[in-house]
Amino acid sequence: MNIRGKKVLLRAIEQTDLVLLHKWANDPYINSMIGGWHFPTNMRDQQKWFETLSVSSLNQRFAIEASELGLIGTANLVDINWKDKNAFHGMLLGDKDVRGKGYAVDTIMTIMRYAFEELGLNRLDGSIIEYNKPSYGVYVKKCGWKEEGVQREWHYRNNRFWDKMIVGVTKRDYAELIQKNNYWNE
Ligand SMILES: CC(C)(COP(=O)(O)OP(=O)(O)OC[C@H]1O[C@@H](n2cnc3c(N)ncnc32)[C@H](O)[C@@H]1OP(=O)(O)O)[C@@H](O)C(=O)NCCC(=O)NCCS
């Protein structure tokens, strides 16, 4: 079942998405901003990754689609812990032209609504490299996530170590946020 936000639709990743996903997987800017890392990947690696995306109740990866633009990025809910009711979430928007237009806010609001109101989860975890100002702005300033700690010198990028900021949001934080910003009715 597709997951609908106000501006975006979260849907399953299809074979036809792989060309763009492969381009983004090798994009130096995106890789400098996200937590994980990998060596340059070829299309065969991308295809193999796609083939591991079988339906899993523990890891879900979604294509972010916007009307008229089509595929604009990816978002995930991974390491879903059904007992303690939490999961890890991350996202990216692939092209710089689509950033700064509210698609990330809508994706995160949609992911939170789905996680808390459909899956019955109670909190989401995330992490942000200390210099990723857009990510801090969108998660912490706009979407109600809280800074919960810092893992010092966790990332090695551009010849030095950088802190990893631990962030998270609870179902209660989300309820307070939508009461305050009236996101779904504005
Ligand atoms: C992080 C990312 C998803 C944000 O997407 P976006 O399209 O810029 O975000 P939106 O337009 O939905 O949200 C705008 C809000 O984000 C914040 N923001 C966006 N760019 C910002 C910047 N350069 N500096 C500070 N805050 C910024 C602001 O709070 C802004 O709200 P405002 O316009 O009212 O000030 C996008 O930049 C991205 O995909 N980056 C590469 C991958 C990545 O960093 N992923 C997250 C890893 S933790």
The ligand as an SDF file (V2000), in Angstrom:
LIG
                    3D

 48 50  0  0  0  0  0  0  0  0999 V2000
   18.5070   17.1040    4.3920 C   0  0  0  0  0  0  0  0  0  0  0  0
   17.5120   17.2210    3.2360 C   0  0  0  0  0  0  0  0  0  0  0  0
   16.6470   15.9610    3.1850 C   0  0  0  0  0  0  0  0  0  0  0  0
   16.6400   18.4760    3.4990 C   0  0  0  0  0  0  0  0  0  0  0  0
   15.7850   18.6470    2.4010 O   0  0  0  0  0  0  0  0  0  0  0  0
   15.1440   20.0590    2.0170 P   0  0  0  0  0  0  0  0  0  0  0  0
   14.4090   19.8750    0.7480 O   0  0  0  0  0  0  0  0  0  0  0  0
   16.1730   21.1110    2.0760 O   0  0  0  0  0  0  0  0  0  0  0  0
   14.1500   20.3380    3.2020 O   0  0  0  0  0  0  0  0  0  0  0  0
   12.7340   21.0620    3.1290 P   0  0  0  0  0  0  0  0  0  0  0  0
   12.6670   22.0530    2.0170 O   0  0  0  0  0  0  0  0  0  0  0  0
   11.6240   20.0820    3.1970 O   0  0  0  0  0  0  0  0  0  0  0  0
   12.7300   21.8000    4.5380 O   0  0  0  0  0  0  0  0  0  0  0  0
   13.1370   23.0990    4.6470 C   0  0  0  0  0  0  0  0  0  0  0  0
   13.6530   23.2920    6.0660 C   0  0  0  0  0  0  0  0  0  0  0  0
   14.8480   22.5660    6.2360 O   0  0  0  0  0  0  0  0  0  0  0  0
   15.8320   23.3540    6.8780 C   0  0  0  0  0  0  0  0  0  0  0  0
   16.9200   23.6170    5.9360 N   0  0  0  0  0  0  0  0  0  0  0  0
   16.9730   23.2950    4.6250 C   0  0  0  0  0  0  0  0  0  0  0  0
   18.1570   23.6760    4.0990 N   0  0  0  0  0  0  0  0  0  0  0  0
   18.8350   24.2780    5.0940 C   0  0  0  0  0  0  0  0  0  0  0  0
   20.1200   24.8550    5.1970 C   0  0  0  0  0  0  0  0  0  0  0  0
   20.9430   24.9260    4.1360 N   0  0  0  0  0  0  0  0  0  0  0  0
   20.5310   25.3490    6.3970 N   0  0  0  0  0  0  0  0  0  0  0  0
   19.7280   25.2820    7.4790 C   0  0  0  0  0  0  0  0  0  0  0  0
   18.4780   24.7230    7.4560 N   0  0  0  0  0  0  0  0  0  0  0  0
   18.0560   24.2220    6.2820 C   0  0  0  0  0  0  0  0  0  0  0  0
   15.1310   24.6040    7.3170 C   0  0  0  0  0  0  0  0  0  0  0  0
   14.5950   24.3720    8.6130 O   0  0  0  0  0  0  0  0  0  0  0  0
   14.0230   24.7280    6.3070 C   0  0  0  0  0  0  0  0  0  0  0  0
   12.9020   25.3930    6.7920 O   0  0  0  0  0  0  0  0  0  0  0  0
   12.6770   26.9400    6.4240 P   0  0  0  0  0  0  0  0  0  0  0  0
   12.7350   27.0010    4.9210 O   0  0  0  0  0  0  0  0  0  0  0  0
   11.3340   27.2580    6.9830 O   0  0  0  0  0  0  0  0  0  0  0  0
   13.8140   27.6520    7.0720 O   0  0  0  0  0  0  0  0  0  0  0  0
   18.2260   17.4110    1.8650 C   0  0  0  0  0  0  0  0  0  0  0  0
   19.0690   18.5310    1.9610 O   0  0  0  0  0  0  0  0  0  0  0  0
   19.0600   16.2050    1.4290 C   0  0  0  0  0  0  0  0  0  0  0  0
   18.5460   15.2510    0.9000 O   0  0  0  0  0  0  0  0  0  0  0  0
   20.3820   16.2940    1.6330 N   0  0  0  0  0  0  0  0  0  0  0  0
   21.2990   15.2220    1.2260 C   0  0  0  0  0  0  0  0  0  0  0  0
   21.1350   13.9340    2.0380 C   0  0  0  0  0  0  0  0  0  0  0  0
   20.9830   14.1790    3.5230 C   0  0  0  0  0  0  0  0  0  0  0  0
   21.6440   15.0400    4.0960 O   0  0  0  0  0  0  0  0  0  0  0  0
   20.1100   13.3910    4.1510 N   0  0  0  0  0  0  0  0  0  0  0  0
   19.8830   13.4670    5.5890 C   0  0  0  0  0  0  0  0  0  0  0  0
   20.9300   12.6900    6.3170 C   0  0  0  0  0  0  0  0  0  0  0  0
   20.7290   12.8240    8.0890 S   0  0  0  0  0  0  0  0  0  0  0  0
  1  2  1  0
  2  3  1  0
  2  4  1  0
  2 36  1  0
  4  5  1  0
  5  6  1  0
  6  7  2  0
  6  8  1  0
  6  9  1  0
  9 10  1  0
 10 11  2  0
 10 12  1  0
 10 13  1  0
 13 14  1  0
 14 15  1  0
 15 16  1  0
 15 30  1  0
 16 17  1  0
 17 18  1  0
 17 28  1  0
 18 19  1  0
 18 27  1  0
 19 20  2  0
 20 21  1  0
 21 22  1  0
 21 27  2  0
 22 23  1  0
 22 24  2  0
 24 25  1  0
 25 26  2  0
 26 27  1  0
 28 29  1  0
 28 30  1  0
 30 31  1  0
 31 32  1  0
 32 33  2  0
 32 34  1  0
 32 35  1  0
 36 37  1  0
 36 38  1  0
 38 39  2  0
 38 40  1  0
 40 41  1  0
 41 42  1  0
 42 43  1  0
 43 44  2  0
 43 45  1  0
 45 46  1  0
 46 47  1  0
 47 48  1  0
M  END
$$$$
